[in-house]
Amino acid sequence: MSGLLDLFVAPAESHPARPRTREAAWVGPSPAAAVLGGAGDARAVARLLVAELRGHGRAQCALVAEWHPEGTGLAGVRGGVAPAASRRLAASLAGRGLAAAPAGRTVRCALPGEPGEAAAAWSRALAAAACPAVLAVTGPRPPAFDGLLDDLDLIVIVRPEDADPDITALAVAGLATLRPPVAITAPPPPGAALLPATGARFLSADVTTLVRGLA
């Protein structure tokens, strides 16, 4: 139980008191969000979420950056045909010292495992990406991430079907001092992330409402 809780809830001292607003509004020209959960689930939801953001914003490509304390690498990224916008973004990220590869209209980026380095790498990735971006946090959320999470537009928690409701409530409470609205969704079925055109149906109504209303 404590392992699941650690995926979402940072130590209490890492949350300085700050005013919170529940009015969701994108803070920049392109939306940026985070997905918190287990490795496979968070990656899958991140790809569905970024496809939904890209579709509603009619962006030519989108970015998914993945973080795990042991590093993620780019294992499982399929090559093949990618539009020019994705290839350009991947090249721009590589020029900033980031591991990135295009996968269709989504560019996947692997962040370093050390939290401070990962936060800096995410900032560099956002500077290169004039498109929707999603950060998949697939390990215990470090205090160093609070600042970058606070600058995002949406945080999504992936709640396993067998998760204790009390743990989910604590997960949401652990993010209460941050500015973005928090939504909860269930893990998608296997292969859902490979169907971005119809993958939105596997996101919760809370998530899709936020995206469709604000993207």
C-alpha positions as CSV (number, residue, x, y, z in Angstrom):
1,M,0.0,0.0,0.0
2,S,2.8,2.4,0.9
3,G,4.4,1.8,-2.5
4,L,1.2,2.9,-4.3
5,L,0.8,5.9,-2.1
6,D,4.4,7.0,-2.8
7,L,3.6,7.1,-6.5
8,F,1.4,10.1,-5.9
9,V,2.1,11.7,-2.5
10,A,5.3,13.6,-1.8
11,P,6.4,14.2,1.8
12,A,4.3,16.8,3.5
13,E,7.2,19.2,4.0
14,S,7.6,19.4,0.2
15,H,4.2,21.2,-0.1
16,P,4.5,24.8,0.9
17,A,1.2,26.5,1.5
18,R,0.0,28.5,-1.5
19,P,-3.5,29.6,-2.7
20,R,-5.2,27.1,-4.9
21,T,-7.6,27.8,-7.7
22,R,-9.8,25.1,-9.2
23,E,-10.5,27.2,-12.3
24,A,-8.7,25.2,-15.0
25,A,-7.2,27.4,-17.7
26,W,-4.2,26.6,-20.0
27,V,-1.2,28.7,-18.9
28,G,0.4,28.8,-22.3
29,P,-0.4,28.6,-26.0
30,S,-0.1,24.8,-25.9
31,P,-1.4,22.7,-23.0
32,A,0.9,20.7,-20.7
33,A,-0.2,18.0,-18.3
34,A,1.2,15.2,-16.1
35,V,0.1,11.7,-15.6
36,L,1.0,9.9,-12.3
37,G,0.8,6.2,-11.9
38,G,2.5,2.8,-12.4
39,A,5.0,2.6,-15.3
40,G,2.9,0.9,-17.9
41,D,-0.4,2.5,-16.9
42,A,1.0,6.0,-16.8
43,R,2.7,5.7,-20.2
44,A,-0.4,4.4,-21.8
45,V,-2.7,7.1,-20.3
46,A,-0.1,9.8,-21.2
47,R,-0.2,8.7,-24.9
48,L,-4.0,8.7,-24.9
49,L,-4.1,12.1,-23.2
50,V,-1.6,13.8,-25.5
51,A,-3.5,12.4,-28.5
52,E,-6.7,13.9,-27.2
53,L,-5.0,17.3,-26.5
54,R,-3.4,17.2,-30.0
55,G,-6.6,16.4,-31.7
56,H,-8.6,19.2,-30.0
57,G,-5.9,21.7,-30.6
58,R,-5.3,20.5,-34.2
59,A,-1.6,20.4,-33.5
60,Q,0.7,18.6,-36.0
61,C,2.5,16.7,-33.3
62,A,2.7,16.2,-29.5
63,L,5.3,15.3,-26.9
64,V,5.2,12.7,-24.2
65,A,8.2,12.8,-21.8
66,E,8.6,9.8,-19.5
67,W,10.3,9.8,-16.1
68,H,11.3,7.0,-13.7
69,P,13.9,7.1,-11.0
70,E,15.9,4.4,-12.7
71,G,15.5,6.1,-16.1
72,T,13.1,4.8,-18.8
73,G,15.0,4.8,-22.1
74,L,13.1,4.5,-25.3
75,A,12.5,0.8,-25.4
76,G,9.4,-0.1,-27.2
77,V,9.3,3.0,-29.5
78,R,8.4,1.8,-32.9
79,G,10.0,3.4,-35.9
80,G,8.3,3.8,-39.2
81,V,6.7,6.7,-40.9
82,A,6.4,9.9,-38.9
83,P,5.2,13.3,-40.1
84,A,7.8,16.1,-40.7
85,A,6.6,18.0,-37.6
86,S,7.4,15.0,-35.4
87,R,10.8,14.5,-37.0
88,R,11.7,18.1,-36.5
89,L,10.6,18.1,-32.8
90,A,12.7,14.9,-32.2
91,A,15.7,16.5,-33.8
92,S,15.2,19.7,-31.8
93,L,15.1,17.7,-28.5
94,A,18.2,15.7,-29.5
95,G,19.9,19.0,-30.1
96,R,19.1,19.9,-26.5
97,G,20.8,16.7,-25.2
98,L,17.5,14.7,-24.8
99,A,16.8,11.2,-25.8
100,A,13.8,11.4,-28.2
101,A,12.2,9.5,-31.0
102,P,9.2,10.1,-33.2
103,A,6.3,7.6,-33.0
104,G,3.7,8.7,-35.5
105,R,2.4,12.1,-34.4
106,T,3.8,11.7,-30.9
107,V,7.4,12.3,-30.0
108,R,8.5,10.3,-27.0
109,C,11.3,11.7,-24.8
110,A,13.1,9.8,-22.0
111,L,14.1,12.0,-19.0
112,P,17.1,11.2,-16.8
113,G,16.4,9.4,-13.5
114,E,17.9,12.0,-11.2
115,P,15.0,14.3,-10.3
116,G,16.8,17.6,-10.6
117,E,18.2,16.7,-14.0
118,A,14.8,15.4,-15.1
119,A,13.1,18.7,-14.1
120,A,15.7,20.7,-16.1
121,A,15.3,18.3,-19.0
122,W,11.5,18.7,-19.0
123,S,12.0,22.5,-19.1
124,R,14.3,22.1,-22.1
125,A,11.7,19.8,-23.8
126,L,8.9,22.3,-23.2
127,A,11.0,25.1,-24.7
128,A,11.4,23.0,-27.9
129,A,7.8,21.9,-28.1
130,A,5.3,24.4,-29.4
131,C,2.7,21.7,-29.1
132,P,0.7,19.7,-26.4
133,A,3.0,18.0,-24.0
134,V,2.4,15.4,-21.3
135,L,4.8,14.3,-18.5
136,A,4.4,10.6,-17.4
137,V,5.7,10.3,-13.8
138,T,6.1,6.5,-13.4
139,G,7.8,6.4,-10.0
140,P,7.5,8.0,-6.5
141,R,7.0,11.7,-7.1
142,P,10.0,13.6,-5.8
143,P,9.8,17.0,-4.1
144,A,11.9,18.5,-7.0
145,F,8.9,18.0,-9.3
146,D,6.4,20.1,-7.3
147,G,7.5,23.3,-9.1
148,L,7.1,21.9,-12.6
149,L,3.8,20.2,-11.7
150,D,2.5,23.5,-10.4
151,D,3.2,25.1,-13.8
152,L,1.1,22.6,-15.7
153,D,-2.5,22.8,-16.8
154,L,-3.8,19.4,-15.6
155,I,-2.7,16.5,-13.5
156,V,-4.2,13.0,-14.1
157,I,-3.9,10.2,-11.5
158,V,-4.1,6.6,-12.9
159,R,-6.0,4.6,-10.3
160,P,-5.8,0.8,-10.6
161,E,-9.1,-1.0,-10.4
162,D,-8.1,-2.7,-7.1
163,A,-6.8,0.5,-5.5
164,D,-7.9,1.4,-2.0
165,P,-10.3,4.4,-2.2
166,D,-8.5,5.9,0.8
167,I,-5.2,5.8,-1.0
168,T,-6.8,7.6,-4.0
169,A,-8.2,10.3,-1.7
170,L,-4.7,10.7,-0.1
171,A,-3.2,11.0,-3.6
172,V,-5.5,13.8,-4.5
173,A,-4.9,15.5,-1.1
174,G,-1.2,15.3,-1.7
175,L,-1.6,17.5,-4.8
176,A,-4.0,19.9,-3.2
177,T,-1.5,22.7,-2.8
178,L,-0.7,22.7,-6.5
179,R,-2.5,24.9,-9.0
180,P,-3.7,22.5,-11.7
181,P,-7.0,20.6,-11.4
182,V,-6.6,16.9,-10.6
183,A,-8.6,14.2,-12.4
184,I,-8.6,10.5,-12.0
185,T,-8.9,7.8,-14.6
186,A,-8.6,4.0,-14.8
187,P,-5.8,2.2,-16.6
188,P,-6.8,1.6,-20.3
189,P,-6.9,-2.0,-21.7
190,P,-3.8,-3.3,-23.4
191,G,-3.2,-1.9,-26.8
192,A,-5.5,1.2,-26.3
193,A,-2.6,3.6,-26.6
194,L,-2.0,2.3,-30.2
195,L,-5.5,3.6,-31.2
196,P,-5.2,7.3,-30.5
197,A,-8.2,8.1,-32.8
198,T,-10.5,6.2,-30.5
199,G,-8.5,6.0,-27.3
200,A,-10.3,8.9,-25.7
201,R,-13.1,6.6,-24.7
202,F,-10.8,4.9,-22.3
203,L,-10.2,8.2,-20.4
204,S,-12.5,9.2,-17.6
205,A,-15.3,11.7,-18.2
206,D,-13.6,14.1,-15.9
207,V,-10.4,14.0,-18.0
208,T,-12.2,14.4,-21.3
209,T,-14.4,17.2,-20.0
210,L,-11.3,19.2,-19.0
211,V,-9.6,18.6,-22.3
212,R,-12.5,19.3,-24.5
213,G,-13.5,22.4,-22.6
214,L,-10.1,24.0,-22.5
215,A,-7.8,22.6,-25.2
